[in-house]
């Protein structure tokens, strides 16, 4: 008899086999966040799924990664405790924010809006999907327009009243569909509640916007960015211990956009009607778009106000206003604010603007006048607060402080139970000249919120990090939330100052116009903000009493939606009248790609951008054209075969752009040149949109023509009667 001997190793092999057979499988529908946690711990998958079922992946990954680190370091119990705490503290905040983006604009009696589900998930969509969604919505709007106006195609309106009724009815239909998407239609408030009637031209422009995929793309992209950042604030990704001021995603996107903008500036240049060119990047670096220039200009204006205040006998006061605790997401020391109401920085900025509106109205009623500057900067969690440097007459100091104190501490005043809390909400500090000038008080706030100039060794009080490094995050914060960081209070407008400085030292023209105007021009040209303000009417001047003002000229071409465009062209003296302006913008510049001499001689090597003219600037050629002599004639010949006439001698720039891959459109045809010599006909997805727009424009044109004819007939009848 043979006895089977069992070894201890056989038992362990059997146990491992049973574990493998009974091991839970990862569901195919598992998100990336769930897969990350699965790799760390293959148990508790269903429980984890219940927690993160409704959390977007771009947020859940943050917690999943942290879960994996805790599991590997401290084990399953600690990792699961972390998730329980997250579910208790974070998910209610997440849901509070999500409710603000629910689509409640369901209008009864109209065609259902079929894109609600995509819009609810807008924060998770990438740019390509958002662009596709914008095209779909624009097509949907056009289809509804076609259905609504089918009855009018062969039936012109009898009179102006009927034409207007048709337009109102059509606009109301498309506007209500737009409302269902959670988007405010153009001119909707004025159309429904305005005291004055919206003009027909404005309604037509509004319709064209709602038919335009590009318009929808801009709005959807903005909605996606706002919601994404708001959710990041809710779950704690924007705070001192994570990413101060803005989330890492928003900061990265801002940095990439800056890089792309600079690349664009290097590849393009300005060209006037005579063919003269100017370096686009140098022009931008010399303008207020350059942070260094903007900082220097702000300091010059601030110093000018300080000199003017000293001359007027005014004193400086430095005010700080902060929102109540419910507007703040997280404590600086760490941890969530329990009574946070789910707002974002834009809502807090609206609150602060409302407080300032009440303060300004109150001190105006009291006969107090001020001038100075306001600076907006964020707390570590992105919540904005204000610093204001104001100059006021000495006899009004105490009363102005009381007004500020009352309105700044009015909301939720019951939470201000200590001196520390009172000071945190509102604080005022008189400018002590022995400690430094008024300009010195605000200089660090200006530098910190622009480029961190001369702050290499400074530490940011909010974050504990280097102030110069944090300046980038502050700029990204202001850019994302569209918050104006610096605001002048009182004084003469800086836009006129800048336009006068464009005239340079040409005092002959300004003197010939008016002596007082020439003095204003001289003060601006010599960067004397104090003198400029005095000559314009003083620190408390009304706009109607300015000596120099901007002069606008209406462009011959309308914008993409048929609306007239008024552009700054110069300045005029109010003592003489706006019929005698001084033109400061004589040349008409066009943004075009650089045509480097070496690249042109080599057959346009490296020139890979299309111009902003009649060719599309969206497409960039990635090929190199080696043989200019054979390529250009080949383009002309192939284009002629499909009915497009190109003349290299008449417009060489145009054909060079096409050779670099630009899309050219003529007579409704769009073509693109390929490296192999083939010319491809381009068919856009938005052809339906274009046809609908053409039909809309045709209908509008007929309406306007009928109105004109009725007007002529009416005036003729009146003449005959007379």
JODA-V998157 format. One record per backbone hydrogen bond with DSSP energy under -1.0 kcal/mol. NH is the residue of the N-H (numbers start at 1). CO is the residue of the C=O. E is the energy in kcal/mol with one decimal. If there is no record, write none. Layout:
nh = <NH/NH>
co = <CO/CO>
e = <E/E>
This chain:
nh = <12/13/14/15/16/17/18/19/20/21/22/30/35/36/37/38/39/41/48/49/50/51/52/59/60/61/64/65/66/67/68/69/70/71/72/73/74/75/79/80/81/82/83/84/85/86/87/88/89/90/91/94/95/96/97/98/99/100/101/102/106/110/119/120/121/122/124/125/130/131/132/133/134/135/136/137/138/139/140/141/142/143/144/145/146/147/148/149/152/153/155/163/164/165/166/167/168/169/170/171/172/173/174/175/176/177/178/179/180/181/182/183/188/191/192/193/203/204/205/206/207/208/209/210/211/212/216/217/218/219/220/221/222/223/224/225/226/227/228/229/230/231/232/233/234/235/237/242/245/246/251/252/253/254/255/256/257/258/259/260/261/262/263/264/265/266/267/268/269/270/271/272/275/278/283/284/285/286/287/290/294/295/296/297/298/299/300/301/302/303/304/305/306/307/308/309/310/311/312/314/315/317/318/319/320/321/322/327/328/331/337/340/341/348/349/350/351/352/353/354/355/356/357/358/359/360/361/362/363/364/365/366/367/368/371/372/373/374/375/376/377/379/382/385/386/387/388/389/390/391/392/396/397/400/401/402/403/404/405/406/407/408/409/413/415/416/417/422/423/424/425/426/427/429/431/435/436/441/442/443/446/447/448/449/450/452/455/460/464/467/470/471/474/475/476/477/478/479/480/481/483/487/489/491/497/498/499/500/501/503/506/507/511/512/513/514/518/519/520/521/522/523/524/525/526/527/528/529/532/533/534/535/536/537/538/541/545/546/549/551/553/555/559/562/567/569/570/571/572/574/576/577/580/582/584/585/590/592/594/600/601/602/603/604/605/607/612/613/616/631/632/634/635/636/637/638/639/640/641/643/644/651/655/656/657/658/659/660/661/662/664/666/669/671/672/674/677/680/682/687/690/691/692/693/694/695/696/697/698/699/700/701/702/703/704/705/706/707/708/709/710/711/712/713/714/715/716/717/718/719/720/721/722>
co = <8/9/10/11/12/13/14/15/16/17/18/27/31/32/33/34/35/37/44/45/46/47/48/56/56/57/60/61/62/63/64/65/66/67/68/69/70/71/75/76/77/78/79/80/81/82/83/84/85/86/86/90/91/92/93/94/95/97/98/99/104/107/115/116/117/119/121/122/126/127/128/129/130/131/132/133/134/135/136/137/138/139/140/141/142/143/144/145/149/150/152/159/160/161/162/163/164/165/166/167/168/169/170/171/172/173/174/175/176/178/179/178/185/187/188/189/199/200/201/202/203/204/205/206/207/209/212/213/214/215/216/217/218/219/220/221/222/223/224/225/226/227/228/229/230/231/232/239/380/244/247/248/249/250/251/252/253/254/255/256/257/258/259/260/261/262/263/264/592/278/590/276/272/270/279/280/281/282/284/287/290/291/292/293/294/295/296/297/298/299/300/301/302/303/304/305/306/307/308/309/392/390/429/388/427/386/425/324/325/335/329/337/326/344/345/346/347/348/349/350/351/352/353/354/355/356/357/358/359/360/361/362/364/363/391/489/389/487/387/485/385/383/379/377/321/375/319/373/317/371/315/393/394/396/397/398/399/400/401/402/403/404/405/410/412/413/415/418/419/420/421/422/320/318/316/432/432/437/438/439/442/443/444/445/447/447/452/465/460/458/466/467/470/471/472/473/474/475/476/477/478/374/372/539/493/494/495/496/497/500/503/505/507/508/509/510/514/515/516/517/518/519/520/521/522/524/523/527/528/529/530/531/532/534/533/538/542/543/572/570/567/565/563/559/553/551/551/582/549/547/573/573/577/571/569/569/271/269/267/596/597/598/600/599/599/604/591/611/663/627/628/630/631/632/633/634/635/636/637/640/639/647/651/652/653/654/655/656/658/657/671/669/666/664/680/678/674/672/670/684/686/687/688/689/690/691/692/693/694/695/696/697/698/699/700/701/702/703/704/705/706/707/708/709/710/711/712/713/714/715/716/717/718>
e = <-1.4/-2.1/-2.2/-2.4/-2.4/-2.2/-2.4/-2.3/-2.3/-2.3/-2.1/-1.6/-1.9/-2.0/-1.9/-2.1/-2.1/-2.9/-2.3/-2.3/-1.8/-1.1/-2.0/-1.5/-2.6/-2.4/-2.7/-2.7/-1.3/-2.6/-2.3/-1.8/-2.3/-2.7/-2.3/-1.6/-3.7/-1.5/-1.8/-2.6/-2.2/-2.0/-1.6/-2.4/-2.3/-2.1/-2.8/-2.0/-2.6/-2.6/-1.3/-2.4/-2.7/-1.9/-1.7/-2.4/-1.8/-1.1/-1.5/-1.2/-1.8/-1.1/-2.1/-2.3/-1.0/-1.4/-1.8/-1.1/-2.2/-2.4/-2.0/-2.5/-2.4/-1.9/-2.1/-2.5/-2.4/-2.4/-2.2/-2.4/-2.2/-2.5/-1.9/-2.0/-2.6/-2.1/-2.1/-2.1/-1.4/-1.1/-1.2/-2.0/-2.2/-2.1/-2.2/-2.0/-2.8/-2.4/-2.5/-2.7/-2.6/-1.8/-2.2/-2.8/-2.1/-1.7/-2.0/-2.2/-1.3/-1.2/-2.1/-1.5/-1.7/-2.1/-2.3/-3.0/-1.9/-2.5/-2.2/-2.2/-2.3/-2.3/-1.8/-2.1/-1.1/-1.4/-1.9/-2.6/-2.1/-1.7/-2.9/-2.6/-1.8/-2.4/-2.5/-2.2/-2.5/-2.5/-2.3/-2.2/-2.3/-2.3/-1.7/-2.0/-1.9/-2.0/-2.7/-1.2/-2.6/-2.3/-2.4/-2.5/-2.3/-2.3/-2.5/-2.5/-2.2/-2.3/-2.3/-2.6/-2.5/-2.3/-2.2/-2.2/-2.3/-1.8/-1.5/-1.3/-3.3/-2.9/-2.2/-2.4/-1.6/-2.1/-1.8/-2.2/-2.4/-1.3/-1.5/-1.7/-2.6/-2.5/-2.3/-2.5/-2.3/-2.3/-2.2/-2.3/-2.6/-2.6/-2.1/-2.3/-2.1/-2.4/-2.3/-2.7/-2.1/-1.9/-1.9/-2.8/-3.0/-2.5/-2.4/-3.1/-2.5/-2.1/-2.6/-1.8/-1.8/-2.8/-2.2/-1.4/-2.2/-1.6/-2.3/-1.8/-1.9/-2.4/-2.3/-2.1/-2.2/-2.4/-2.3/-1.9/-2.3/-2.9/-2.0/-2.3/-2.5/-1.6/-1.9/-1.4/-1.3/-3.0/-1.2/-2.6/-2.2/-2.3/-3.5/-2.5/-2.2/-2.7/-2.1/-2.3/-2.5/-2.8/-2.8/-2.6/-2.4/-3.1/-2.3/-2.1/-1.2/-2.3/-2.2/-2.1/-2.0/-2.4/-2.9/-2.4/-2.0/-2.4/-1.5/-1.0/-1.5/-1.6/-1.4/-2.4/-2.5/-1.9/-1.7/-2.3/-2.0/-2.3/-2.2/-1.3/-1.5/-1.4/-1.4/-1.4/-2.1/-2.7/-2.6/-1.5/-1.3/-3.5/-1.6/-3.4/-3.0/-2.0/-1.8/-1.1/-2.2/-2.1/-2.1/-2.3/-2.4/-2.3/-2.6/-2.2/-1.8/-2.1/-2.8/-3.0/-1.1/-2.5/-1.9/-2.5/-1.8/-1.1/-1.2/-2.3/-2.8/-2.1/-1.1/-2.3/-2.0/-1.6/-1.8/-2.4/-2.3/-2.2/-2.1/-2.5/-1.7/-1.5/-2.7/-1.0/-2.5/-2.5/-2.1/-2.7/-1.6/-1.2/-2.9/-1.4/-1.4/-1.2/-2.2/-3.0/-2.5/-3.2/-2.5/-1.9/-2.5/-2.7/-1.5/-2.1/-2.3/-2.6/-1.1/-3.0/-1.2/-3.4/-2.0/-1.9/-2.0/-2.8/-2.8/-2.7/-2.2/-1.5/-1.3/-3.2/-1.2/-1.5/-1.5/-1.4/-2.2/-2.2/-1.9/-1.4/-2.3/-2.2/-2.7/-2.6/-2.6/-1.9/-1.4/-1.5/-2.7/-2.4/-1.4/-2.2/-1.9/-1.9/-2.2/-1.1/-1.8/-2.0/-2.3/-2.5/-2.2/-2.6/-1.8/-2.4/-2.2/-2.9/-3.9/-1.3/-2.5/-2.6/-2.4/-2.7/-2.5/-2.3/-2.7/-3.0/-2.3/-2.4/-2.7/-2.6/-2.2/-2.2/-2.6/-2.5/-2.4/-2.1/-2.3/-2.4/-2.5/-2.1/-2.3/-2.6/-2.3/-2.3/-2.6/-2.3/-1.9/-2.0/-2.4/-2.1/-2.2>
